[in-house]
């Protein structure tokens, strides 16, 4: 999970990273699914940047509507008639929820709202901000699966020893503790519940091109890093974080179950994943088979059988 550090920004010969476990007061809470993790929040800021928490706040992830995103953030880009909370601040502290969203919309030049001379970049790309929110939530879900699986297996072993039962015979409670978090991770991995875009989103920084170029790509030139940005974030509804070290490091029982369920979803027609059209499932399966070597063999065997069937016809 997340480990947090500070770096003193004053000149000093002893300056260095200092681990700050006190950060876990917020960063290991219900907002992070109860594990050390990351938070992307949208707040109602005043002119000095302090959040007016009497108006509440919004945790931001793929399922957040645009109207609840980026309060307290600068945003440079276009998004049509959609409105967000960025680039503006509270004018009336008695009514902090009344933001002038129109004033902050579709800004491509942030110098109109902030002195940019102290910033490393003049851009705050909405595409990059959307990817950040996606990554933050998904990493928390991955971390939770790791925690819950290890705890469930430890409890399973202790109880099995006490009852003199074979350790490979799982209790129903063990299955629930492992499979429940895995199912939640899988839904987010496949963008189930993603808030749709109602207009195209375009950034100003070149992030979109650089991110997509990082691949990997299959023989047809397709990548899980390809953006859509017309109706949703990515063209293919399977997260690029399936290639991450964190994903591959999940405990084997959890990863085995996740892969089996992923295979069933991509080769079947399940109601919980109705947003995945047959063509999308096929494309995702083909991309993964060519670009993720650690996939279980049955993914490739299925793809090979289908290719043989098409050739025969």
C-alpha positions, 0 to 999 in steps of 0.5 A: 500500500501507500507509504508516505514521506515529506521532504523539507523544502528549506535549504539544508545539508540534512534535507531528505525524505522522512517517513510520516506514518501519521499520514495514515490517520487519513490515508488508511481510513474508509476513504482509502478502503481501510488500507494505506492508500491514496485520496483524490478529493474535490472540495469547495475552496476559498480564495486562499485555497482552504476547503470549506468543509461545511459544504462537504467534499467529493472523493473522486474516481471513475464513477464520479460525475464531471460536476463533482470533480476538481474542486480546489484544482486548476484545470486546463482543457476543453469539455464542451457543455459539461461543467466541473468545480475547478478553477473557481473558489467560494465567494460567499462562505455562508453559501460555499456550495454556490460556485461559479462553474461557468467561469472555470469552464473550458479554460485553455490558458490558466494565466487568467486565473493564477500566476503561473510563474511558480509552477513547473508547468502551465498546464493542468490537463483534465485527461491526466487528472482523470487518469490520476483518479482512476489509478488512485482508486484502483491501487487502493482496491489492489492493496485491499485484496492483498490485505484481505487475502493474507488475513483470511488465509492466516485465520483459515490456517489458525482455525484449521489447526485448532480444529485439525482440519486439512488447511486446503479445505477453505471455510465459506468465510474465507472465500467471502473475505477473498472473493468479495474484494476481488470482485470489487477490484474486477468491476473497477478494473473493467470500468463497471459503473464509470460515469459517462462523458457527455461531450469530448474532453481535450487537454492542453499538455500533450499528456494524451499522446505521451501516455498512449505511446507507452504501449504495449500494443498488439499486432493490430496496433491496439493498446489498453492505453488508447483513449476514447475521451468522447464517451468515456476515458479509455477506448478499451474497458480494461485498465492498463494497471493490469500490467502493473507490478502491484497487480502481478504481486497479488497473492496467488489465490486471489489472482487465480480467482481474478483471472478465472472470473476475468476469463469468464467475463470476456468469453461470456455475457454477464449482466453485471458487465453489460457495458462490455459489448461482444466486440469489446470483450473480444478486443480486450481478450485479444490485446491481453493474450498478445501483450501480457505474458503472465496470463494463465494458459487457458486464455491463449488456448481459447484464443487459439481455438477461436482462430483455428475455427475462423480459419476453417470456415 
